[in-house]
Structures are given as C-alpha cells and as structure tokens.
Amino acid sequence: MSLRIWMLAPICLSTPLISTQALAADNTPTPVWTSSAELGAAVATGNSQSTNLNAKLKIKYHDEPWTNKLRLETLRASENGNATANRVLGSFESNYSLDKRNYVFGATRAIRDTFSGYDYQVNAATGLGHRFWMSDAGSFTLEVGPGFRRAKLTTGETSNDLIGRVNGDLEYRFSQMGKFEQELTVLAGRNNTEIESVSSLSASMTKKLAMKLSYTVQHNTQVPANTRHTDTFTSVNLVYQFE
C-alpha cells in the first residue's frame, strides 16, 4: 500500500503544475499579422499622353513584446514619353516594448528618387519610442534617436553623415468607416535634412476594401543646383486589407 502511494505521489503533485502551465500557454497572446496593399493608376491620351502608377505595401507583425513593420512603395509617372517621377522607397522597423507605453526601436530606410537630386539615401537609426495616446479611436506615438546615413547625389558625389531621427505617427478613426493618418519623419544631419510628411484620409467600402486619398511631401534642405528642394505626390488608391 505504501509503495503505491509513493508511486502515485509524483503524479498527483505534478497535475496542478501541468494544469498551470497549460493555462499559462492558453493565456499567451497570439501573434498577429496585419497588412495592406494599395494600387493607383491613371492614363491620359489625346493631345497629351501621360501615365501614373503607384503601389504601396505595408506589413505588420506583432508578437509581444516585439512589433515588426515593413513598408514598400513605388511611384512611376511619365508625360509624352518623358519620365516625370521615379521613386522607390523601402523601410523596416523592429520595436521591443519595455512597458505599455515605452519601447526601444531599430529602423532602417532606403529611398531612390532620381528627381529629388539624390540617386539614393540610406539610413539606419535606433532609439526610444513613447505611446502618448492609445484608445479605440486611434493612437499617437513619437520616436527619437541617433543614426547614420549614406547618400549619393545624382552628380555622383557620395557622403556619410551622423543623423538624428524623429518620427511621429498619428492615427484617428473619426467614424466606423473613416480614418485619418499622419506620419512625419525628420532625418537631420550636417550634410542634409530629409523631411517626409504623409497625410491620408481613407473610407472603408467593405471590411476588406477602402478608398484612400494620400498627400506626400518630400523635402531635402541640400540639393544640387537647378533642383527643387520639395516634391509633392497626390494619389487616390484602392486599398485591400489582409488580416
């Protein structure tokens, strides 16, 4: 009898532990993927011929405490056979939450825009982020940190520069169907300061489809002669949500 009790004791003692571990596993947040694809195009024929094509892809993966975000964009435009816009942008950011409102980030960004005066600008930065506002209606976050940039002008000159990165991201859902978004990125360095502002207004048509009006301002403080400091892009895109 005592032998049976001795043999059953480890099983009885381990049962609460197994149940606790199973419960903990059940309470573990499930990783979440969210992504969206945008596409807009315009073609004009007749006295003048013009084409405009822009596409955007955003992917976000959240697995507490990590959040990873990928952004890809391209813009092509021509008029009467001559290119008027040629822009490609890619960025990746990885965040590690310290608590509900604060996190550490690492971000990299590359842009090629032959009409901006730069053949390319590539940078990487790290720092701290803070979630100032979080609610069912939206959110506002701000990131600040140092980084490094390598750039090449269309004239062939290259430069390396230490930069400071500031990024603000606002999202406000003013109705069940409508949403406003504003993102501002500043990359300030001795050789150049890049400023990008993206404002957008979207209206949902279905759970998966939406129409989006977007206005982008790209500014460089230092550009080659006969090149404008500021470029603007306006687009009306069809957005498909992947969830």
SULRA-V236952 format. One record per pair of residues at least 24 apart in sequence whose C-alpha atoms are under 6 Angstrom apart, sorted by the first residue. I is the first residue (numbers start at 1). J is the second residue. D is the distance in whole Angstrom. If there is no record, write none. Layout:
i=<I/I>
j=<J/J>
d=<D/D>
This chain:
i=<31/31/32/32/33/33/34/34/35/35/35/36/36/36/37/37/38/38/38/39/39/40/49/49/50/50/51/51/52/52/65/65/66/66/67/67/68/68/69/86/87/87/88/101/101/102/102/103/103/104/117/117/117/117/118/118/118/119/119/119/120/120/121/121/122/122/123/123/124/137/137/138/138/138/139/139/140/140/141/141/142/142/143/162/163/163/164/177/177/178/178/192/192/193/193/194/194/195/208/208/209/209/210/211/211/211/212/212>
j=<62/63/61/62/60/61/60/243/59/60/242/240/241/242/239/240/237/238/239/237/238/237/79/80/78/79/77/78/76/77/96/97/95/96/94/95/93/94/93/113/112/113/112/130/131/129/130/128/129/128/153/154/223/224/152/153/154/152/153/154/151/152/150/151/149/150/148/149/148/172/173/171/172/173/170/171/169/170/168/169/167/168/167/189/188/189/188/203/204/202/203/221/222/220/221/219/220/219/240/241/239/240/239/237/238/239/236/237>
d=<6/4/6/5/6/5/5/5/4/6/5/6/4/6/6/5/6/6/4/5/6/4/6/5/5/4/5/5/6/4/6/5/6/5/6/5/6/4/5/6/6/4/5/6/5/6/5/6/5/5/6/6/6/6/6/4/5/5/5/5/6/5/6/4/6/5/6/4/6/6/5/5/4/6/6/5/6/4/6/5/6/5/5/6/5/4/5/5/5/6/5/6/5/6/5/6/5/5/6/5/6/5/5/6/5/6/6/5>
